[in-house]
Amino acid sequence: MALSLQDVVEGAHMGHPDFRAGGKKIFATLNADETRGMVSLTPEQQREMIHEYPEMFVPASGAWGVQGATMVELRQAGAEAVGEAMTLAWQRANAAMAAKRSRPAARRRSST
């Protein structure tokens, strides 16, 4: 599902598969035995997904979860809900990369 999104590549991070927008920014992962995944949502998106699908989504533990890292229980997962969460995470990663690319140009303009 992740690989069907534009410019996504599969990599590996800490011994398990990850999916990167533009080949750079991780937006989703799978655990080693592929029973759980993670999507990187905003905290608001995370709350909405957990409210809508409490059997599928839970916050990751610690600070990662507070920041929107959301665990996906794949045995409970429906394709539509996972597709929605995956797309949101992919969009978030792309937006973060675009913002990072535009920052240096904005700094140059403000210092002239």
Buried (B, 14 or more C-beta within 10 A) or exposed (E): BBEEBEEBEEEEEEEBBBBBBBEEBBBBBBBEEEEBBBBBBBBEBBBBBBEEBEEBBBBBEEEBBEBBBBBBBBEEBEEEBBBBBBBBBBBBBBEBBEEEEEEEEEEEEEEE
